[in-house]
Amino acid sequence: MKIDHVAMYVNDLEAEKDFFVKYFNAKAGSKYTNFRNDFSNYFLSFADGSRLEIMTRNSSADPKKDRYRTGYHHIAICVGDRKDVDDMMKKFDADGVIVVSGARTTGDGYYEAVVVDPEGNEIEIIAEDTQDIRS
């Protein structure tokens, strides 16, 4: 079994699409819109075959995103080795992307950094040469 895709509602569909295309080389499928249901989406595909569906509705609720809420917390994207993580962080910094935590090795063995997308959703940037030491 495998997870086919993860989906999240966003307010600004185009800004979110552009963020994932620019920083993670996502390939965006065609925009789908169902006017009757007030729904639009994109499927974003990544090099490894994983996909993220971003969706919007004008009627979506948008409560404050408390960092330690239940439910969805973050997406972790493996970008290559430690140097690739460091290089991405330089790009995020230069572009003014909010950095939650800079690159470091975590207690569970990941070399990672955390940024937020245009809507405040956390994205972990991880190196493939690290792994959860509990495995």
Secondary structure as GFF3:
##gff-version 3
##sequence-region A 1 135
A	DSSP	beta_strand	6	9	.	.	.	ID=ss1
A	DSSP	alpha_helix	13	24	.	.	.	ID=ss2
A	DSSP	beta_strand	27	28	.	.	.	ID=ss3
A	DSSP	beta_strand	32	34	.	.	.	ID=ss4
A	DSSP	beta_strand	39	45	.	.	.	ID=ss5
A	DSSP	beta_strand	51	56	.	.	.	ID=ss6
A	DSSP	beta_strand	74	80	.	.	.	ID=ss7
A	DSSP	alpha_helix	82	95	.	.	.	ID=ss8
A	DSSP	beta_strand	99	105	.	.	.	ID=ss9
A	DSSP	beta_strand	111	116	.	.	.	ID=ss10
A	DSSP	beta_strand	122	127	.	.	.	ID=ss11
###
